[in-house]
Amino acid sequence: MCKHKLIANTGYTRESGKTALHQGLAKLISFGRPFIANPDLPERFA
């Protein structure tokens, strides 16, 4: 379980990011490269 505010990055998909959050591995997941390549990523994830 994560006690600190950890932001995880690199290689996460929507599904693997959700899993990491539910398992308590991180408090936030960032999507750097996928977001740069797809500026509409938030709408795609919604």
mmCIF file of the N, C-alpha and C atoms, coordinates in Angstrom:
data_MODEL
# 
_entry.id   MODEL 
# 
loop_
_atom_site.group_PDB 
_atom_site.id 
_atom_site.type_symbol 
_atom_site.label_atom_id 
_atom_site.label_alt_id 
_atom_site.label_comp_id 
_atom_site.label_asym_id 
_atom_site.label_entity_id 
_atom_site.label_seq_id 
_atom_site.pdbx_PDB_ins_code 
_atom_site.Cartn_x 
_atom_site.Cartn_y 
_atom_site.Cartn_z 
_atom_site.occupancy 
_atom_site.B_iso_or_equiv 
_atom_site.pdbx_formal_charge 
_atom_site.auth_seq_id 
_atom_site.auth_comp_id 
_atom_site.auth_asym_id 
_atom_site.auth_atom_id 
_atom_site.pdbx_PDB_model_num 
ATOM 1   N N  . MET A 1 1  ? 0.847   -1.185 0.000   1.00 0.00 ? 1  MET A N  1 
ATOM 2   C CA . MET A 1 1  ? 0.000   0.000  0.000   1.00 0.00 ? 1  MET A CA 1 
ATOM 3   C C  . MET A 1 1  ? 0.888   1.243  0.000   1.00 0.00 ? 1  MET A C  1 
ATOM 4   N N  . CYS A 1 2  ? 0.511   2.215  -0.774  1.00 0.00 ? 2  CYS A N  1 
ATOM 5   C CA . CYS A 1 2  ? 1.304   3.431  -0.941  1.00 0.00 ? 2  CYS A CA 1 
ATOM 6   C C  . CYS A 1 2  ? 0.935   4.452  0.146   1.00 0.00 ? 2  CYS A C  1 
ATOM 7   N N  . LYS A 1 3  ? 1.927   4.893  0.932   1.00 0.00 ? 3  LYS A N  1 
ATOM 8   C CA . LYS A 1 3  ? 1.690   5.892  1.968   1.00 0.00 ? 3  LYS A CA 1 
ATOM 9   C C  . LYS A 1 3  ? 1.904   7.308  1.451   1.00 0.00 ? 3  LYS A C  1 
ATOM 10  N N  . HIS A 1 4  ? 2.754   7.443  0.450   1.00 0.00 ? 4  HIS A N  1 
ATOM 11  C CA . HIS A 1 4  ? 3.088   8.758  -0.087  1.00 0.00 ? 4  HIS A CA 1 
ATOM 12  C C  . HIS A 1 4  ? 2.379   8.967  -1.415  1.00 0.00 ? 4  HIS A C  1 
ATOM 13  N N  . LYS A 1 5  ? 2.376   10.190 -1.886  1.00 0.00 ? 5  LYS A N  1 
ATOM 14  C CA . LYS A 1 5  ? 1.749   10.493 -3.172  1.00 0.00 ? 5  LYS A CA 1 
ATOM 15  C C  . LYS A 1 5  ? 2.714   10.155 -4.298  1.00 0.00 ? 5  LYS A C  1 
ATOM 16  N N  . LEU A 1 6  ? 2.571   8.973  -4.833  1.00 0.00 ? 6  LEU A N  1 
ATOM 17  C CA . LEU A 1 6  ? 3.443   8.473  -5.883  1.00 0.00 ? 6  LEU A CA 1 
ATOM 18  C C  . LEU A 1 6  ? 2.727   8.584  -7.220  1.00 0.00 ? 6  LEU A C  1 
ATOM 19  N N  . ILE A 1 7  ? 3.400   9.165  -8.216  1.00 0.00 ? 7  ILE A N  1 
ATOM 20  C CA . ILE A 1 7  ? 2.874   9.246  -9.573  1.00 0.00 ? 7  ILE A CA 1 
ATOM 21  C C  . ILE A 1 7  ? 3.630   8.226  -10.416 1.00 0.00 ? 7  ILE A C  1 
ATOM 22  N N  . ALA A 1 8  ? 2.932   7.268  -10.968 1.00 0.00 ? 8  ALA A N  1 
ATOM 23  C CA . ALA A 1 8  ? 3.551   6.241  -11.800 1.00 0.00 ? 8  ALA A CA 1 
ATOM 24  C C  . ALA A 1 8  ? 3.417   6.637  -13.264 1.00 0.00 ? 8  ALA A C  1 
ATOM 25  N N  . ASN A 1 9  ? 4.403   6.218  -14.062 1.00 0.00 ? 9  ASN A N  1 
ATOM 26  C CA . ASN A 1 9  ? 4.427   6.554  -15.473 1.00 0.00 ? 9  ASN A CA 1 
ATOM 27  C C  . ASN A 1 9  ? 5.143   5.440  -16.225 1.00 0.00 ? 9  ASN A C  1 
ATOM 28  N N  . THR A 1 10 ? 5.074   5.481  -17.508 1.00 0.00 ? 10 THR A N  1 
ATOM 29  C CA . THR A 1 10 ? 5.790   4.628  -18.450 1.00 0.00 ? 10 THR A CA 1 
ATOM 30  C C  . THR A 1 10 ? 5.099   3.290  -18.684 1.00 0.00 ? 10 THR A C  1 
ATOM 31  N N  . GLY A 1 11 ? 4.504   3.185  -19.823 1.00 0.00 ? 11 GLY A N  1 
ATOM 32  C CA . GLY A 1 11 ? 3.963   1.916  -20.278 1.00 0.00 ? 11 GLY A CA 1 
ATOM 33  C C  . GLY A 1 11 ? 2.581   1.555  -19.787 1.00 0.00 ? 11 GLY A C  1 
ATOM 34  N N  . TYR A 1 12 ? 1.898   2.455  -19.120 1.00 0.00 ? 12 TYR A N  1 
ATOM 35  C CA . TYR A 1 12 ? 0.561   2.127  -18.627 1.00 0.00 ? 12 TYR A CA 1 
ATOM 36  C C  . TYR A 1 12 ? -0.485  2.313  -19.714 1.00 0.00 ? 12 TYR A C  1 
ATOM 37  N N  . THR A 1 13 ? -1.421  1.388  -19.749 1.00 0.00 ? 13 THR A N  1 
ATOM 38  C CA . THR A 1 13 ? -2.615  1.531  -20.565 1.00 0.00 ? 13 THR A CA 1 
ATOM 39  C C  . THR A 1 13 ? -3.736  1.981  -19.626 1.00 0.00 ? 13 THR A C  1 
ATOM 40  N N  . ARG A 1 14 ? -4.873  2.227  -20.173 1.00 0.00 ? 14 ARG A N  1 
ATOM 41  C CA . ARG A 1 14 ? -6.002  2.608  -19.320 1.00 0.00 ? 14 ARG A CA 1 
ATOM 42  C C  . ARG A 1 14 ? -6.278  1.508  -18.290 1.00 0.00 ? 14 ARG A C  1 
ATOM 43  N N  . GLU A 1 15 ? -6.290  0.266  -18.766 1.00 0.00 ? 15 GLU A N  1 
ATOM 44  C CA . GLU A 1 15 ? -6.611  -0.857 -17.882 1.00 0.00 ? 15 GLU A CA 1 
ATOM 45  C C  . GLU A 1 15 ? -5.514  -1.106 -16.842 1.00 0.00 ? 15 GLU A C  1 
ATOM 46  N N  . SER A 1 16 ? -4.260  -1.112 -17.266 1.00 0.00 ? 16 SER A N  1 
ATOM 47  C CA . SER A 1 16 ? -3.185  -1.375 -16.301 1.00 0.00 ? 16 SER A CA 1 
ATOM 48  C C  . SER A 1 16 ? -3.039  -0.224 -15.308 1.00 0.00 ? 16 SER A C  1 
ATOM 49  N N  . GLY A 1 17 ? -3.343  0.993  -15.738 1.00 0.00 ? 17 GLY A N  1 
ATOM 50  C CA . GLY A 1 17 ? -3.329  2.133  -14.829 1.00 0.00 ? 17 GLY A CA 1 
ATOM 51  C C  . GLY A 1 17 ? -4.406  2.016  -13.761 1.00 0.00 ? 17 GLY A C  1 
ATOM 52  N N  . LYS A 1 18 ? -5.594  1.613  -14.183 1.00 0.00 ? 18 LYS A N  1 
ATOM 53  C CA . LYS A 1 18 ? -6.679  1.423  -13.215 1.00 0.00 ? 18 LYS A CA 1 
ATOM 54  C C  . LYS A 1 18 ? -6.331  0.334  -12.210 1.00 0.00 ? 18 LYS A C  1 
ATOM 55  N N  . THR A 1 19 ? -5.710  -0.740 -12.702 1.00 0.00 ? 19 THR A N  1 
ATOM 56  C CA . THR A 1 19 ? -5.310  -1.841 -11.825 1.00 0.00 ? 19 THR A CA 1 
ATOM 57  C C  . THR A 1 19 ? -4.278  -1.366 -10.806 1.00 0.00 ? 19 THR A C  1 
ATOM 58  N N  . ALA A 1 20 ? -3.293  -0.598 -11.259 1.00 0.00 ? 20 ALA A N  1 
ATOM 59  C CA . ALA A 1 20 ? -2.258  -0.093 -10.352 1.00 0.00 ? 20 ALA A CA 1 
ATOM 60  C C  . ALA A 1 20 ? -2.869  0.801  -9.272  1.00 0.00 ? 20 ALA A C  1 
ATOM 61  N N  . LEU A 1 21 ? -3.841  1.609  -9.640  1.00 0.00 ? 21 LEU A N  1 
ATOM 62  C CA . LEU A 1 21 ? -4.504  2.463  -8.656  1.00 0.00 ? 21 LEU A CA 1 
ATOM 63  C C  . LEU A 1 21 ? -5.285  1.631  -7.644  1.00 0.00 ? 21 LEU A C  1 
ATOM 64  N N  . HIS A 1 22 ? -6.029  0.651  -8.121  1.00 0.00 ? 22 HIS A N  1 
ATOM 65  C CA . HIS A 1 22 ? -6.835  -0.185 -7.230  1.00 0.00 ? 22 HIS A CA 1 
ATOM 66  C C  . HIS A 1 22 ? -5.970  -1.034 -6.301  1.00 0.00 ? 22 HIS A C  1 
ATOM 67  N N  . GLN A 1 23 ? -4.775  -1.416 -6.755  1.00 0.00 ? 23 GLN A N  1 
ATOM 68  C CA . GLN A 1 23 ? -3.870  -2.208 -5.928  1.00 0.00 ? 23 GLN A CA 1 
ATOM 69  C C  . GLN A 1 23 ? -3.080  -1.341 -4.952  1.00 0.00 ? 23 GLN A C  1 
ATOM 70  N N  . GLY A 1 24 ? -3.200  -0.022 -5.068  1.00 0.00 ? 24 GLY A N  1 
ATOM 71  C CA . GLY A 1 24 ? -2.502  0.878  -4.166  1.00 0.00 ? 24 GLY A CA 1 
ATOM 72  C C  . GLY A 1 24 ? -1.034  1.082  -4.510  1.00 0.00 ? 24 GLY A C  1 
ATOM 73  N N  . LEU A 1 25 ? -0.641  0.753  -5.745  1.00 0.00 ? 25 LEU A N  1 
ATOM 74  C CA . LEU A 1 25 ? 0.755   0.916  -6.148  1.00 0.00 ? 25 LEU A CA 1 
ATOM 75  C C  . LEU A 1 25 ? 1.120   2.376  -6.381  1.00 0.00 ? 25 LEU A C  1 
ATOM 76  N N  . ALA A 1 26 ? 0.128   3.208  -6.664  1.00 0.00 ? 26 ALA A N  1 
ATOM 77  C CA . ALA A 1 26 ? 0.359   4.631  -6.914  1.00 0.00 ? 26 ALA A CA 1 
ATOM 78  C C  . ALA A 1 26 ? -0.921  5.389  -6.596  1.00 0.00 ? 26 ALA A C  1 
ATOM 79  N N  . LYS A 1 27 ? -0.776  6.692  -6.406  1.00 0.00 ? 27 LYS A N  1 
ATOM 80  C CA . LYS A 1 27 ? -1.934  7.550  -6.186  1.00 0.00 ? 27 LYS A CA 1 
ATOM 81  C C  . LYS A 1 27 ? -2.414  8.160  -7.507  1.00 0.00 ? 27 LYS A C  1 
ATOM 82  N N  . LEU A 1 28 ? -1.483  8.333  -8.443  1.00 0.00 ? 28 LEU A N  1 
ATOM 83  C CA . LEU A 1 28 ? -1.787  8.903  -9.758  1.00 0.00 ? 28 LEU A CA 1 
ATOM 84  C C  . LEU A 1 28 ? -1.036  8.135  -10.827 1.00 0.00 ? 28 LEU A C  1 
ATOM 85  N N  . ILE A 1 29 ? -1.619  8.064  -12.016 1.00 0.00 ? 29 ILE A N  1 
ATOM 86  C CA . ILE A 1 29 ? -0.959  7.477  -13.176 1.00 0.00 ? 29 ILE A CA 1 
ATOM 87  C C  . ILE A 1 29 ? -0.892  8.572  -14.230 1.00 0.00 ? 29 ILE A C  1 
ATOM 88  N N  . SER A 1 30 ? 0.300   8.774  -14.793 1.00 0.00 ? 30 SER A N  1 
ATOM 89  C CA . SER A 1 30 ? 0.429   9.775  -15.856 1.00 0.00 ? 30 SER A CA 1 
ATOM 90  C C  . SER A 1 30 ? 0.624   9.082  -17.195 1.00 0.00 ? 30 SER A C  1 
ATOM 91  N N  . PHE A 1 31 ? 0.171   9.730  -18.234 1.00 0.00 ? 31 PHE A N  1 
ATOM 92  C CA . PHE A 1 31 ? 0.233   9.188  -19.586 1.00 0.00 ? 31 PHE A CA 1 
ATOM 93  C C  . PHE A 1 31 ? 0.919   10.200 -20.483 1.00 0.00 ? 31 PHE A C  1 
ATOM 94  N N  . GLY A 1 32 ? 2.238   10.337 -20.355 1.00 0.00 ? 32 GLY A N  1 
ATOM 95  C CA . GLY A 1 32 ? 2.995   11.345 -21.097 1.00 0.00 ? 32 GLY A CA 1 
ATOM 96  C C  . GLY A 1 32 ? 2.993   11.138 -22.593 1.00 0.00 ? 32 GLY A C  1 
ATOM 97  N N  . ARG A 1 33 ? 3.695   10.126 -23.060 1.00 0.00 ? 33 ARG A N  1 
ATOM 98  C CA . ARG A 1 33 ? 3.824   9.890  -24.506 1.00 0.00 ? 33 ARG A CA 1 
ATOM 99  C C  . ARG A 1 33 ? 2.478   9.599  -25.164 1.00 0.00 ? 33 ARG A C  1 
ATOM 100 N N  . PRO A 1 34 ? 1.613   8.747  -24.581 1.00 0.00 ? 34 PRO A N  1 
ATOM 101 C CA . PRO A 1 34 ? 0.315   8.527  -25.221 1.00 0.00 ? 34 PRO A CA 1 
ATOM 102 C C  . PRO A 1 34 ? -0.506  9.815  -25.336 1.00 0.00 ? 34 PRO A C  1 
ATOM 103 N N  . PHE A 1 35 ? -0.383  10.710 -24.353 1.00 0.00 ? 35 PHE A N  1 
ATOM 104 C CA . PHE A 1 35 ? -1.136  11.965 -24.413 1.00 0.00 ? 35 PHE A CA 1 
ATOM 105 C C  . PHE A 1 35 ? -0.578  12.885 -25.493 1.00 0.00 ? 35 PHE A C  1 
ATOM 106 N N  . ILE A 1 36 ? 0.751   12.944 -25.617 1.00 0.00 ? 36 ILE A N  1 
ATOM 107 C CA . ILE A 1 36 ? 1.356   13.788 -26.648 1.00 0.00 ? 36 ILE A CA 1 
ATOM 108 C C  . ILE A 1 36 ? 0.944   13.292 -28.035 1.00 0.00 ? 36 ILE A C  1 
ATOM 109 N N  . ALA A 1 37 ? 0.919   11.982 -28.221 1.00 0.00 ? 37 ALA A N  1 
ATOM 110 C CA . ALA A 1 37 ? 0.546   11.401 -29.509 1.00 0.00 ? 37 ALA A CA 1 
ATOM 111 C C  . ALA A 1 37 ? -0.948  11.492 -29.768 1.00 0.00 ? 37 ALA A C  1 
ATOM 112 N N  . ASN A 1 38 ? -1.750  11.571 -28.710 1.00 0.00 ? 38 ASN A N  1 
ATOM 113 C CA . ASN A 1 38 ? -3.214  11.594 -28.827 1.00 0.00 ? 38 ASN A CA 1 
ATOM 114 C C  . ASN A 1 38 ? -3.779  12.646 -27.888 1.00 0.00 ? 38 ASN A C  1 
ATOM 115 N N  . PRO A 1 39 ? -3.796  13.922 -28.301 1.00 0.00 ? 39 PRO A N  1 
ATOM 116 C CA . PRO A 1 39 ? -4.294  14.976 -27.408 1.00 0.00 ? 39 PRO A CA 1 
ATOM 117 C C  . PRO A 1 39 ? -5.737  14.751 -26.918 1.00 0.00 ? 39 PRO A C  1 
ATOM 118 N N  . ASP A 1 40 ? -6.482  13.898 -27.606 1.00 0.00 ? 40 ASP A N  1 
ATOM 119 C CA . ASP A 1 40 ? -7.848  13.611 -27.189 1.00 0.00 ? 40 ASP A CA 1 
ATOM 120 C C  . ASP A 1 40 ? -7.920  12.409 -26.251 1.00 0.00 ? 40 ASP A C  1 
ATOM 121 N N  . LEU A 1 41 ? -6.807  12.021 -25.663 1.00 0.00 ? 41 LEU A N  1 
ATOM 122 C CA . LEU A 1 41 ? -6.749  10.860 -24.781 1.00 0.00 ? 41 LEU A CA 1 
ATOM 123 C C  . LEU A 1 41 ? -7.778  10.907 -23.640 1.00 0.00 ? 41 LEU A C  1 
ATOM 124 N N  . PRO A 1 42 ? -7.972  12.041 -22.974 1.00 0.00 ? 42 PRO A N  1 
ATOM 125 C CA . PRO A 1 42 ? -8.998  12.064 -21.916 1.00 0.00 ? 42 PRO A CA 1 
ATOM 126 C C  . PRO A 1 42 ? -10.393 11.700 -22.436 1.00 0.00 ? 42 PRO A C  1 
ATOM 127 N N  . GLU A 1 43 ? -10.730 12.167 -23.640 1.00 0.00 ? 43 GLU A N  1 
ATOM 128 C CA . GLU A 1 43 ? -12.034 11.826 -24.203 1.00 0.00 ? 43 GLU A CA 1 
ATOM 129 C C  . GLU A 1 43 ? -12.095 10.332 -24.567 1.00 0.00 ? 43 GLU A C  1 
ATOM 130 N N  . ARG A 1 44 ? -10.984 9.789  -25.069 1.00 0.00 ? 44 ARG A N  1 
ATOM 131 C CA . ARG A 1 44 ? -10.944 8.362  -25.391 1.00 0.00 ? 44 ARG A CA 1 
ATOM 132 C C  . ARG A 1 44 ? -11.099 7.517  -24.135 1.00 0.00 ? 44 ARG A C  1 
ATOM 133 N N  . PHE A 1 45 ? -10.479 7.925  -23.035 1.00 0.00 ? 45 PHE A N  1 
ATOM 134 C CA . PHE A 1 45 ? -10.577 7.175  -21.800 1.00 0.00 ? 45 PHE A CA 1 
ATOM 135 C C  . PHE A 1 45 ? -11.968 7.304  -21.173 1.00 0.00 ? 45 PHE A C  1 
ATOM 136 N N  . ALA A 1 46 ? -12.630 8.407  -21.407 1.00 0.00 ? 46 ALA A N  1 
ATOM 137 C CA . ALA A 1 46 ? -13.981 8.603  -20.842 1.00 0.00 ? 46 ALA A CA 1 
ATOM 138 C C  . ALA A 1 46 ? -14.934 7.659  -21.538 1.00 0.00 ? 46 ALA A C  1 
# 
